[in-house]
C-alpha cells in the first residue's frame, strides 16, 4: 500500500463513489484532500478506490 504524508495535500481521482463521514465523494473530477483523509478512505474502501493520487 502506498503511504501518504498526513498533512500534505494530494490531487486525487477516484474510481467510484465513496462515503466518508457526512460527505459522498464522486469520481467526476480531481478532489484535493489531505494525506490523512486519503489514507482513511483507502483503509475503509481498499486501494482500488483510488485511480491516482499525486501531490497537489
C-alpha positions, 0 to 999 in steps of 0.5 A: 500500500502506498503511504501518504504524508498526513498533512500534505495535500494530494490531487486525487481521482477516484474510481467510484463513489465513496462515503466518508463521514457526512460527505459522498465523494464522486469520481467526476473530477480531481478532489484535493484532500489531505494525506490523512483523509486519503489514507482513511478512505483507502483503509475503509474502501481498499486501494482500488478506490483510488485511480491516482493520487499525486501531490497537489 
